[in-house]
Amino acid sequence: FVDQSYWQSAIAARPSSAAKGYLLGGICWFAIPFSLATSLGLASTALMLPINSGEAGSGLVPPAVADHLLGQAGSALILIMLFMAIVSTGSAESIAVSSLIAYDIYREYINPDATGEQILKVSRIVIVLFGIFMGLFSIVLNVIGLNLGWVYLFMGVVIGSAVIPLWNMMTWDKASGKGAVIAAWSGLILAISGWLIGARIQSGSISVATLGTNEVMLSGNLIAILSSGFIHYVYSKFIDPQDFDFATLDANIHLVEQDLSGLGVEQQDKDELRRAKRWITRRGYLLTFVLILVWPLLSIPAQVFSESYFAFWVLISIAWGFGAAITISFLPLIESQDEIGRVFSGMLNYITGKEGDAGDYAEEEPAAKTVEEPAKEEPAKEEPAKEE
């Protein structure tokens, strides 16, 4: 909710594709912490690999297990997987930060009449500066001694207070914008305070180690999410209630140079948008209910897993992992089979020297469309009176 890269991807996609893609993508992504943790994490324990808590917190368990089982091939596979994940995530975050600065700061407050070329120039500058900053920042975190697990859990303490206010702003017509800002900052202050106090109560001291325990991190994350949600609800309900009309959102979206290329009929069809919203809302709530409530509750009666129960757990994780791998490998090919067929047909025609209409296999480039300004009404000319 606080990651601009997800918002941009959703806005750029077709409504039907975004709804189904994000739900399916979330299910497939869950295989990473679920399947990999079950397989590689427990394999490390079973093989008694010499990995200490610091190395485990730095994410070195997967490469250690892969290297032990597969040798250099396993290390290469883990390296390729990490490289692809880091490059895709890094590029998405770079574009997200550059878009926020270029559109929400530069265009909004510095140059409201900025052209597309000027915005692109600012975006490129920000990408370079942000890349340098993140590289230096990661070195600083490593020197301080904050491992990957610590930073990942601490992220919830810092940004968790913005989750519910953002959700309310997107779905609740009574939500107050001023209340969202107050709730986010208040939740952050309360979360950090509770996080520090929790470490002091549990361990008697405040240090990187005591602040990184699961109980202390959990308390900080819960305070951030729940306190901000409560503050925003109270502020919006009793102090500054609004009555926002979501139908007016379109009128407040200002396009660069009024370019509407890529916005087809489907993207502007109100019925299609309502159907996509209804589809994702029902299934999103159901999936949330299953993963947050049903799944943990089913594990409580088991207490310490028996051999048969643990075998069932492993079976689910393996099936989930293979299902995710098959989905992300073959579904894009199936959905793009027409485009792939046209490309190969064009290549075959070129190789064999066959003559034909290139439009049969070449992708058409739609011309950029611009918003047509309404014609100005000219004052009516008075006609001379006719003589009877």
N, C-alpha and C positions, 0 to 999 in steps of 0.2 A: 504493500500500500504506500510505502514511502520511497519506493524505487521508481524513478522517472522512466527507466528503460522499459518497464512493463507497461506503463501507461502509453508510451509512444508506440509500442508494438501493437497494442490493442486498438488504438485509434487508427493506425495505418491499415489494419486488416479489415476485411469485410465483416459486417456484424455477425453473420452466421458462422464464418470461419473463426472469428475471435472467440465466440462463446464456446464452440466445440473444441477448438484448439487449446484454449487455456485449461479447460477441464481435463481433457485427455493428457495435456502436457504435465499438469500437476500430478495426475495419477502415475504417469511414467517417471517423473522426477522422484517420486517417493521411493522408487527402487534404489536410489543412491544411498540414502541413510538406512533403509531397511535391509535390502539384499546384501549390499556391500558390508554393512556392519555385522550382519549375521555370519556371512561367509568368511571375510578376511579378518574381522575382529576376533571371532571365536577360534579361527584357525591359528591365529597368533598365540592365543592362550593354550590351545591344545598342543601346539608344537613347542611350547615353552621357549619362544624366541627371546633373546636378551634385549628387550625393549623396556626402557624405564618410563615413568609417568611423563617426564618432559618430552621425550621423543614421541610418545603416543599423543600428547596434546598438540604437538606440531604436525600431526597428520602423517607420520612416518610408518604407521602400521601397514597400510596397503602395499607400499613398495617393498617393505621387508618381507611380507608373506609371499608376494609375487616373485621376488628374487629367490626366496628359499625353495619354492615349488617349481618354478619354471626357469630359473637361472637368468641369464642375460635377456632372454626373450621376454620374460615376465617384467623385468625392469623397463625394457623398451616399450611394452604395451602400456604400463602405468604412466610412463613419460609422455607417450602420445596422447593418452586420455587427459592427463593434466594440462598438457599444452593446448589441446582443443578447448577444454573448459575455460582456461584462463584467457585465451585469446578472444573467445566469443563473449565472455563476461566483461572483459576489459574494454572491448570495442563498444559494447552496448552501453556501458557506464560512461565512456568518453563522449559518445554521441548524446547521451542523456544530459550530462552536465553542460556540454556546449549549447544544447538547445535551450536549457533553462536560462543560461546567462544571455544568450543571443536574443531570445524572444521575450522572456519575462523581465529582463533588466535593461539590456541595450535598447531593444525596440520599444519597450514600454515607457522608460524614463529618460533615455539619452537621445535617441533618434526615432521618434514615432513614425517618420516618413521613410524609414530605411527600405532600400530596395533588396531584392533577393541576393544580388551580388554582394552588397555590404554585409548582410546577415551571414552569408556563407564565409566571408573573410573573417568575421568575428568568431564564428564557430571553429574555423581551422586554428586560429590563434589560441583559443581556449583549449582545444584538444591537446595541443603541444604543451601548454603550460600545465594542464591538469595531469598529463602523463608524467611530466617531470616531478610534479608535486607528489603524486602517488608513489613513484619510485623512491624518492627521498623519505617519504613518510613510512613506507614499509621498512626501510633500513633502520629508521629511528625506533620503530616498534620492536624490531629484532634485537637491537642493541639494548633496549630497556629490559628485554626478557619476556615480552608478552607473546605467547604462542598463538597458533591459529584458533584453537578451541576457546581460549580466554577471550580473544577479540570477538569471536563469533557470538558468544553468550553476552558479552558486554554491549554488543550492538542493540540487543533488545532493550537494555536499560536506557540507552540513549534515544532511540527512535520509536520505542514502543508507545510512547505517550501520544504520538500523532496518528495512530492506527484508527481508533474509534472516532475521533473528530473528523478525520477524512471520510470515513464510511458514512457518518451522519450527513456530511455536506453533500455527498453524492446521492443519497437515497431519502433523506428526511427533509421535507419542505419547511419544517419549523426550525431547522438548525440555524444557529447564529454564527456568522463568520467571525465576529469579534470573540464570541465564546469559544470557537475552535482554537484561535490563537492563544487565548488565555488558558484553555484546558491543556494544550500541548506543552506550553512552557511550565505551567504549574505541575503537570504530571512528571515532567523531567526533573524538576527540583525535588519533588517528593520521592521519586524513584532513586535518585542518587543519594538522598538523605537516608532512605530506608536501606539501601544497599550498604552504605558505610556503617550504619547502626547495626545491621544484621551481622556484619563481619566482626564488629566490636563485641557484640553479645555472644556470638558463637565461639570465637577464638581468643577474645581478650585483647586483640591487637588488630591493626589495619595494615595489611601488606598485600603485595600482588598475590601471594599464595592464599591468604585468608579471604580475599575478595573474590577469588576464582572458584571457591567451592560451589557445588551444585545447589545447596540450600540457599546460600547467600545470593547467587545469581538468579535463582528462581524467585526469591522474594523481590529483588529489584525489578525483574521483568513483569511480575504480576502487579506490583504497585504502579508501574508505568502505564500499563494497559488499562487497568480497572479504575484507577483514580482519575485519569483524564476523561474516560467515558462518563463517569459520574459527574464530574465538574461540568462537562459540556452539556449533559442532559439537564442539569439543574439550571444552568445559565440560560439555555435556550427555552426551557419550559416556563421559568418564572421571572427571569430578569429581562431578557431581550428576545422574546418570541418573534419569529419571522413567518411570512406566508409567501414563500418563493414559488414562482411559477416556472417549472422546468422547461416549459415550452418556449420560454424567452432565451434559452441558452444559445440557440442558433444565431439570434440577432447580435449577440455579443462576441461572436467568434470573428476575428478580423484576419483575413487571409493575406499573405504576402502577394502584393501586386494583383490581388483578386483572382488568383489562379485556381481554377476548379478542375484541372486535369486529374484524372484518377477517381473523381467523385461521379460514379455512374448513377443510374436510376435506383439500383438496389441500395446504395449507401444513403440515399435520401428518402427512401420509402418508409414512412412512419409505421405502417403495418408490419413491415419486415423487422424494424427495430423493436417493436413491441413483442413480436414473436420470439426474437432472439433473447430479449430480456427475460421473458417468461420461461424460456427453455433453460437458461443458465441459472436463474434464481431457484427454480425447483430442485434441480440436480445439485447445485452448489450447496444449498442448505442440507440436502440429504447426505452428501459426501462429508460435509463438516460434522454432522451429527454422528455418522458412523466412525470417523477417524478420531474424533475428540472424546466421544462418550462411549459408544458401543464397544469399540476395540479395547480400550483400557479396562472397561468393566468386565469383559469376558476373560481377561487375564487375572483378575483378582481371585476368583475361586481356586485357580490352579496353585496359588502360593508359589512354592518351589516347584519348578516344572519337573514332571516325571519324564521318563525316557520316551514314552509314547507321545506325550503332549509336546515335548521338545522336538521330536521328529516331525510332528504336524506343523509346528512353527517353522522349521527349516524348509519343509515342503512348500509352504505358502510363500516364503521368501524367494525360493528358487523359481517357482512358477511366476511370481510377480516380476522378477528380474528378466526371465526369458520373454514374458509377455511384453514388457516395456521395450526390450531390444528388438523384438519382431515388429512391434508397432512403429517405432521410430525409424526402422530400416526400410520397411516395405510400404507403409502407408503413403509417404510422400511420392514414391514411385507410382503407386496406383492412382493417386489423385492427379498426377502430372503426366499420365500416360499419353494423352492426346498431344501435349506440347512436345514430349520426348519423341513421339512418333513423327511429328512434323520435322523436327530437327534431323533425325536420322534419315528421313525420306529426302530432305534437301541435300544432305551429305552424299547419299547414294546417287542422286541425280547428278551431282557435281562430279563425282568420281567416274561414273559411267558415261558422262557427257550427254546425258539425255536433256532434251530441251523441254521446257515446260514453264508454266506460270509460277514464278517465284513466290507469288502471294499464297500459293497452296501450302507452303511449308514455312514461310518466313513470318515472324511475328510482326504485326502491324504496330506502328508507333502512333498512338493517337495524338492529334494536334492539341496543344494547350488551349484550354478554353478560359475565357475570362467572363466575369460577371458583367452582364449588360446593364448599363445604367439606364434607368427609366428616362424615356424621352421627355424633354421639357415642353410643357404645353405653351404654345405661342398665343399671345392675346388675339382674340378673334377680331378680324378686320370688319369694320362696319361698311356694309354695302350701301351705295347710294340709293335713296328711295326711288322706286319706279313710278313714273307718271301713269296715272290711270287714263 
